[in-house]
Structure formats: structure tokens, C-alpha cells
Amino acid sequence: MSNSINTKLNRVLVIGLGQLGLPVAKYVNDKGFDVYGYDINSESMRRAQEKVGIKITTNFRNFDIYIICVSTHNPSDISSPQIDGLISVINKISMEANNGSLVSIESTIPLGTSKKIFELLEHRLHVVHAPHRWYSLDEEKYGVNQLRVIGGVSPCCLKLGSEFYSGHSKCAAQVFPDDDIVNHYKDQETTDRFTENIANFIENGYRNTNRQINPPIYSQSLEIPMHTVSTIEIAELTKIIENSHRYLQIAFAEELYLYCQANNFLFSELRDALNTKWNVEILEPRGGIGGHCLPKDTKMFLNSSKVRSKILQSAIEVDSLYRDFMTRREKKLITSVENLTN
Ligand SMILES: NC(=O)c1ccc[n+]([C@@H]2O[C@H](COP(=O)([O-])OP(=O)(O)OC[C@H]3O[C@@H](n4cnc5c(N)ncnc54)[C@H](O)[C@@H]3O)[C@@H](O)[C@H]2O)c1
């Protein structure tokens, strides 16, 4: 076996160049990786090329890392989850990618999706989930490089993912003792089919460094602080629960607003007064809970359990009542303005 520990991997393909994928591709490119982009929408590809200088391709061959940022909602109902596009991307990766490459799913996905993908790829590739927290209204603070959670389907997946994102696998080694990673490789017959580079690196790295942190396998890292979790399911759950939590907070604000309307109180005054307490933060209800993240992710969480969350089901009901109220009020307002002007 040739010693190829110093061979650094740096070819990245970002798949899905929408609201999230575009800043991700730009960030990875700025970090010095050789970045390509792919999207089923040719306009998104053109924009990535012209605005961010990303090379575009329809060819999935010879990449070291695949970052998946495709949409995971139903195109005809943005509040419903759908992973057909993601699965078609995985099928293409399965047919064209080199063994041993890393697949990182940054899109928000239903519980159990990463393992399904890992099985589709037969562990010929490594699979991690690093769900995104990107926030378009404050990219400076909550952009691509903010603290994130990462989970791997197996210890070797997590090790590679951690090295790519944060530059070291120290956090992976804390979750899985070194021996677990070595044993995993010994036990898995699929290891033989990995590219020589990666299998050789892991074997030599762990045997030669006497439990020290290995030299990096990628040409550089994204230098993103990552919070490592021991199972991929915990990583999947964190994202959909974060957004369910936000959904609940907004729905409570909507309910308080409806309460004030029914009981003749001024919501803004009540809210200001409540928010003077150190541990209270009542949000401001706006046009209802929309977009393709909060409603869809909350449904993903609701669908993840046989025992459906009662509080979230009620929150969805409250949001629907609030929207009806706002629509009725708007119609009434338009009618009274029309009456005034006639
Ligand atoms: N936008 C955010 O603020 C944000 C934050 C955190 C997580 N997310 C999650 O990230 C994912 C992407 O969100 P987004 O806001 O970028 O959505 P988006 O609709 O803006 O972009 C998604 C892109 O994926 C492309 N796409 C869809 N199917 C594809 C396929 N089969 N092959 C290639 N490309 C395909 C679409 O053409 C589109 O350009 C979602 O799962 C979302 O929940 C988004």
C-alpha cells in the first residue's frame, strides 16, 4: 500500500444553489477549496457562476466532498416535507462518485433520512448531517460559519465530517474512543472498497500517532465550530426541534394577540410590559407562520413520532385561527376604505 497520507482532498460539489446553497458555495470557495456547483434550475447555476464565481457542472465524478443543500419541501405545498429531490441526487452520487468520498447533508431532513441515504450508498461513501442555521436577515452573525451540530452515521463518517468542518476530529474522538474507530474499520468489509487514500490514512493515522490527533486529511478546513453528537438521529432532531420551538413561540404570540382582541386589551402594551421580565420574550405576531422552513420542519418533527405532539398540533391550529382573523380584518378594512371613498 502506498503511503498517501499527505494527499489532501479539496474538490467540493455543492448541490442545490438556492437561498442556502449559494452562500455555502461562496464560503467554501473563499476558504480555498476547489468548488463546483450543481442545481436542477439552470438559472440558479447561472447566478452562482456570475455572482459568486462558482464553477458549474452536471458531472458528479471525482469530488472529495458533496454538500447537499437542495430543497426538502413539496414544490406545490411549501409547508409539506418532500425528499424526492434529495433521493434523486443521492442516486446520481451513488452512480458517479468515488468510494470513500464524504456526503454532507446540510438541508433539513425528516428523522431517519441520513441512515436511509447511508444504506442507499452501501457505506461506499461517508455520510454526515450538519443541519444549517443560516439566517438571511443577519448573515454577519448567523451566516455559514456559526456554531452548528454534526452527527455521523458511523464513527468514520463523523471523523471525516469533523475534519472537513472544524479542521480536527478531536470532537469525534471525544464521542467515540479511538479504538471504536479502528475496530469499526476492521469490522467493516466495505472498508476494502474505500479509496486507498482514506483507508490508508485512517489505518496509519491511528496506528502511528499513538492516539494523538491525526494530521488533516483535507487540504484545509472550513473552520466552523461544530457541536458533535453521538448519533445521526440526534443531529436530525436538533434542526426540526429548533424550528418547532420557534413555531411554538410565534404561535403563543399569535394566541395572546387573539386573546387581546377578544377581551379588549392592547396587545402592544401587554407585550411591552411582559417583556420587562428577565426570562420572558413574547414575540411580535406578523402575517402568520409562513415560508418553507418553520411549517415544514414542524411537520417533520410531528411526523417523527408515533405519539404526536399535542402542543404542536394546537400551535398549528392557533396559527390557522390567527391567519383567518387577519384575513377577515383585512377584508373589513378594504370594505370600509371603499365605503369611505365611494
Ligand atoms: N434558507 C434558509 O434560511 C435555510 C436555513 C436553514 C436550513 N435550510 C434548509 O436548507 C434546504 C434548502 O433551503 P433553501 O432556502 O436554500 O431553498 P431554495 O428553494 O432557496 O433552494 C433550493 C435549491 O435546490 C434546488 N434543487 C431542488 N431539487 C434539486 C435536485 N434534485 N437537484 C439539484 N438541485 C435541486 C432548487 O432548484 C433550488 O435552487 C431546505 O431543506 C431548508 O429547509 C434553509
The ligand as an SDF file (V2000), in Angstrom:
LIG
                    3D

 44 48  0  0  0  0  0  0  0  0999 V2000
  -32.9480   29.3680    3.6170 N   0  0  0  0  0  0  0  0  0  0  0  0
  -32.7010   29.2250    4.8980 C   0  0  0  0  0  0  0  0  0  0  0  0
  -32.6650   30.2040    5.6550 O   0  0  0  0  0  0  0  0  0  0  0  0
  -32.4140   27.8580    5.4740 C   0  0  0  0  0  0  0  0  0  0  0  0
  -31.8350   27.7720    6.7470 C   0  0  0  0  0  0  0  0  0  0  0  0
  -31.5770   26.5250    7.2780 C   0  0  0  0  0  0  0  0  0  0  0  0
  -31.9100   25.3880    6.5530 C   0  0  0  0  0  0  0  0  0  0  0  0
  -32.4870   25.4920    5.3220 N   0  0  0  0  0  0  0  0  0  0  0  0
  -32.8250   24.2550    4.6150 C   0  0  0  0  0  0  0  0  0  0  0  0
  -31.9430   24.1480    3.5050 O   0  0  0  0  0  0  0  0  0  0  0  0
  -32.5980   23.4980    2.4030 C   0  0  0  0  0  0  0  0  0  0  0  0
  -32.5570   24.4250    1.1850 C   0  0  0  0  0  0  0  0  0  0  0  0
  -33.2350   25.6090    1.5230 O   0  0  0  0  0  0  0  0  0  0  0  0
  -33.1720   26.9090    0.5940 P   0  0  0  0  0  0  0  0  0  0  0  0
  -33.7380   28.0050    1.4070 O   0  0  0  0  0  0  0  0  0  0  0  0
  -31.8310   27.1040    0.0010 O   0  0  0  0  0  0  0  0  0  0  0  0
  -34.2100   26.5130   -0.5410 O   0  0  0  0  0  0  0  0  0  0  0  0
  -34.2840   27.1430   -2.0070 P   0  0  0  0  0  0  0  0  0  0  0  0
  -35.6170   26.7210   -2.5300 O   0  0  0  0  0  0  0  0  0  0  0  0
  -33.9400   28.5840   -1.9770 O   0  0  0  0  0  0  0  0  0  0  0  0
  -33.1320   26.3850   -2.7960 O   0  0  0  0  0  0  0  0  0  0  0  0
  -33.1220   25.0250   -3.0050 C   0  0  0  0  0  0  0  0  0  0  0  0
  -32.4300   24.7570   -4.3190 C   0  0  0  0  0  0  0  0  0  0  0  0
  -32.3950   23.3480   -4.5010 O   0  0  0  0  0  0  0  0  0  0  0  0
  -32.5790   23.1000   -5.8900 C   0  0  0  0  0  0  0  0  0  0  0  0
  -32.9890   21.7150   -6.0660 N   0  0  0  0  0  0  0  0  0  0  0  0
  -34.1560   21.1320   -5.7240 C   0  0  0  0  0  0  0  0  0  0  0  0
  -34.1530   19.8260   -6.0830 N   0  0  0  0  0  0  0  0  0  0  0  0
  -32.9360   19.5960   -6.6340 C   0  0  0  0  0  0  0  0  0  0  0  0
  -32.3230   18.4420   -7.2170 C   0  0  0  0  0  0  0  0  0  0  0  0
  -32.9750   17.2870   -7.2640 N   0  0  0  0  0  0  0  0  0  0  0  0
  -31.0820   18.5700   -7.7160 N   0  0  0  0  0  0  0  0  0  0  0  0
  -30.4200   19.7590   -7.6630 C   0  0  0  0  0  0  0  0  0  0  0  0
  -30.9590   20.8800   -7.1360 N   0  0  0  0  0  0  0  0  0  0  0  0
  -32.2020   20.7960   -6.6420 C   0  0  0  0  0  0  0  0  0  0  0  0
  -33.6300   24.1170   -6.3110 C   0  0  0  0  0  0  0  0  0  0  0  0
  -33.6370   24.3080   -7.7030 O   0  0  0  0  0  0  0  0  0  0  0  0
  -33.1740   25.3460   -5.5310 C   0  0  0  0  0  0  0  0  0  0  0  0
  -32.2840   26.1580   -6.2720 O   0  0  0  0  0  0  0  0  0  0  0  0
  -34.0050   23.1850    2.9000 C   0  0  0  0  0  0  0  0  0  0  0  0
  -34.0220   21.8870    3.4160 O   0  0  0  0  0  0  0  0  0  0  0  0
  -34.2170   24.1940    4.0110 C   0  0  0  0  0  0  0  0  0  0  0  0
  -35.1800   23.7620    4.9500 O   0  0  0  0  0  0  0  0  0  0  0  0
  -32.7320   26.6980    4.7650 C   0  0  0  0  0  0  0  0  0  0  0  0
  1  2  1  0
  2  3  2  0
  2  4  1  0
  4  5  1  0
  4 44  2  0
  5  6  2  0
  6  7  1  0
  7  8  2  0
  8  9  1  0
  8 44  1  0
  9 10  1  0
  9 42  1  0
 10 11  1  0
 11 12  1  0
 11 40  1  0
 12 13  1  0
 13 14  1  0
 14 15  2  0
 14 16  1  0
 14 17  1  0
 17 18  1  0
 18 19  2  0
 18 20  1  0
 18 21  1  0
 21 22  1  0
 22 23  1  0
 23 24  1  0
 23 38  1  0
 24 25  1  0
 25 26  1  0
 25 36  1  0
 26 27  1  0
 26 35  1  0
 27 28  2  0
 28 29  1  0
 29 30  1  0
 29 35  2  0
 30 31  1  0
 30 32  2  0
 32 33  1  0
 33 34  2  0
 34 35  1  0
 36 37  1  0
 36 38  1  0
 38 39  1  0
 40 41  1  0
 40 42  1  0
 42 43  1  0
M  CHG  2   8   1  16  -1
M  END
$$$$
